[in-house]
Amino acid sequence: MSNYVSALRLPAGEQAAWRGFLRAHAALTRELDAELVAAHRLPLTSYEVLLAVGHAPHGRMRMSELADRVRLSRSGLTRLVDRLARDGVIERMPCRDDARGWFAALTPEGRRLLEEARATHHDGVRRLFVAQLSADELAMLGDCFARLCEG
Amino acid sequence: MSNYVSALRLPAGEQAAWRGFLRAHAALTRELDAELVAAHRLPLTSYEVLLAVGHAPHGRMRMSELADRVRLSRSGLTRLVDRLARDGVIERMPCRDDARGWFAALTPEGRRLLEEARATHHDGVRRLFVAQLSADELAMLGDCFARLCEG
């Protein structure tokens, strides 16, 4: 049965790899989110917003580009950035060359928070992901994931 | 430099595996979502709700368990199930032994939609994931992901 491919079922090995991929992603992002919230009161999605803005050219990013980057709807990102602005870590600035456009930028407090949260997050990634895998496995995973992104 | 581990940066190979993991997950779920919406007007998260309910014992699942399963907040799941109920594919039933509890169950129309959507979804998983990887890679990915879920 292991090579049987119906329209409704995947063979066990393929199913294990695919379900494992989804489960590992869910488990790791849930744990990394919990660690960032516990240490900095900063959910993972908010961390990803600070990181994207902090790495953008000139330290600022258009809201529309930011929504794509962190895979949120425009309305979802607007709510999240409202919250981060109330917390004093993000500020919004109008685009000079586009009357309807806004940039998001980090405040000095936001830059401090990002650096602290980054240490927590990388510690989590090392412990939960890197330390569980051999060097060969990490290299092979890198190859596989690159191919999946092209596919 | 490749073995240098600072508090702020991961070595390039580790970074490639980790960023690749996140990117591959985002790219695949985005594409699988788009395919389900195009073929059945059913976003991936809604498909996961139908799948979880369809596989539950007696064909029904408590709303609280369903929220955990599909990793939505209670309010997010309530909105989604409201929409699926309006579309006639999910129905809600009170729990006899818990006055505040509700079950979600598939309607006959929901069961039909799940079977059709499952064929589309598994076709996508085969084309975008399984077909990009060798049998050895699939086995090794299954091992790695199982370890990451335990870690």
HADDOCK unambig.tbl for C-alpha pairs under 7 A between the chains (distance, minus, plus):
assign (segid A and resid 7 and name CA) (segid B and resid 119 and name CA) 5.32 0.50 0.50
assign (segid A and resid 8 and name CA) (segid B and resid 118 and name CA) 6.35 0.50 0.50
assign (segid A and resid 8 and name CA) (segid B and resid 119 and name CA) 5.53 0.50 0.50
assign (segid A and resid 8 and name CA) (segid B and resid 122 and name CA) 6.86 0.50 0.50
assign (segid A and resid 13 and name CA) (segid B and resid 139 and name CA) 6.63 0.50 0.50
assign (segid A and resid 14 and name CA) (segid B and resid 130 and name CA) 6.59 0.50 0.50
assign (segid A and resid 14 and name CA) (segid B and resid 138 and name CA) 6.54 0.50 0.50
assign (segid A and resid 16 and name CA) (segid B and resid 142 and name CA) 5.67 0.50 0.50
assign (segid A and resid 17 and name CA) (segid B and resid 138 and name CA) 5.89 0.50 0.50
assign (segid A and resid 17 and name CA) (segid B and resid 141 and name CA) 5.76 0.50 0.50
assign (segid A and resid 17 and name CA) (segid B and resid 142 and name CA) 4.17 0.50 0.50
assign (segid A and resid 20 and name CA) (segid B and resid 142 and name CA) 6.16 0.50 0.50
assign (segid A and resid 20 and name CA) (segid B and resid 145 and name CA) 5.14 0.50 0.50
assign (segid A and resid 20 and name CA) (segid B and resid 146 and name CA) 6.17 0.50 0.50
assign (segid A and resid 21 and name CA) (segid B and resid 145 and name CA) 6.05 0.50 0.50
assign (segid A and resid 23 and name CA) (segid B and resid 149 and name CA) 6.84 0.50 0.50
assign (segid A and resid 24 and name CA) (segid B and resid 145 and name CA) 5.67 0.50 0.50
assign (segid A and resid 24 and name CA) (segid B and resid 148 and name CA) 5.91 0.50 0.50
assign (segid A and resid 24 and name CA) (segid B and resid 149 and name CA) 5.16 0.50 0.50
assign (segid A and resid 27 and name CA) (segid B and resid 149 and name CA) 6.29 0.50 0.50
assign (segid A and resid 118 and name CA) (segid B and resid 8 and name CA) 6.39 0.50 0.50
assign (segid A and resid 119 and name CA) (segid B and resid 7 and name CA) 5.29 0.50 0.50
assign (segid A and resid 119 and name CA) (segid B and resid 8 and name CA) 5.61 0.50 0.50
assign (segid A and resid 122 and name CA) (segid B and resid 8 and name CA) 6.91 0.50 0.50
assign (segid A and resid 128 and name CA) (segid B and resid 148 and name CA) 6.92 0.50 0.50
assign (segid A and resid 128 and name CA) (segid B and resid 151 and name CA) 6.14 0.50 0.50
assign (segid A and resid 129 and name CA) (segid B and resid 148 and name CA) 6.50 0.50 0.50
assign (segid A and resid 130 and name CA) (segid B and resid 14 and name CA) 6.58 0.50 0.50
assign (segid A and resid 132 and name CA) (segid B and resid 147 and name CA) 6.86 0.50 0.50
assign (segid A and resid 132 and name CA) (segid B and resid 148 and name CA) 6.52 0.50 0.50
assign (segid A and resid 132 and name CA) (segid B and resid 151 and name CA) 6.92 0.50 0.50
assign (segid A and resid 138 and name CA) (segid B and resid 14 and name CA) 6.56 0.50 0.50
assign (segid A and resid 138 and name CA) (segid B and resid 17 and name CA) 5.87 0.50 0.50
assign (segid A and resid 139 and name CA) (segid B and resid 13 and name CA) 6.63 0.50 0.50
assign (segid A and resid 139 and name CA) (segid B and resid 17 and name CA) 7.00 0.50 0.50
assign (segid A and resid 141 and name CA) (segid B and resid 17 and name CA) 5.77 0.50 0.50
assign (segid A and resid 142 and name CA) (segid B and resid 16 and name CA) 5.69 0.50 0.50
assign (segid A and resid 142 and name CA) (segid B and resid 17 and name CA) 4.19 0.50 0.50
assign (segid A and resid 142 and name CA) (segid B and resid 20 and name CA) 6.15 0.50 0.50
assign (segid A and resid 145 and name CA) (segid B and resid 20 and name CA) 5.14 0.50 0.50
assign (segid A and resid 145 and name CA) (segid B and resid 21 and name CA) 6.07 0.50 0.50
assign (segid A and resid 145 and name CA) (segid B and resid 24 and name CA) 5.66 0.50 0.50
assign (segid A and resid 146 and name CA) (segid B and resid 20 and name CA) 6.19 0.50 0.50
assign (segid A and resid 147 and name CA) (segid B and resid 132 and name CA) 6.86 0.50 0.50
assign (segid A and resid 148 and name CA) (segid B and resid 24 and name CA) 5.92 0.50 0.50
assign (segid A and resid 148 and name CA) (segid B and resid 128 and name CA) 6.92 0.50 0.50
assign (segid A and resid 148 and name CA) (segid B and resid 129 and name CA) 6.50 0.50 0.50
assign (segid A and resid 148 and name CA) (segid B and resid 132 and name CA) 6.52 0.50 0.50
assign (segid A and resid 149 and name CA) (segid B and resid 23 and name CA) 6.84 0.50 0.50
assign (segid A and resid 149 and name CA) (segid B and resid 24 and name CA) 5.16 0.50 0.50
assign (segid A and resid 149 and name CA) (segid B and resid 27 and name CA) 6.27 0.50 0.50
assign (segid A and resid 151 and name CA) (segid B and resid 128 and name CA) 6.11 0.50 0.50
assign (segid A and resid 151 and name CA) (segid B and resid 132 and name CA) 6.89 0.50 0.50
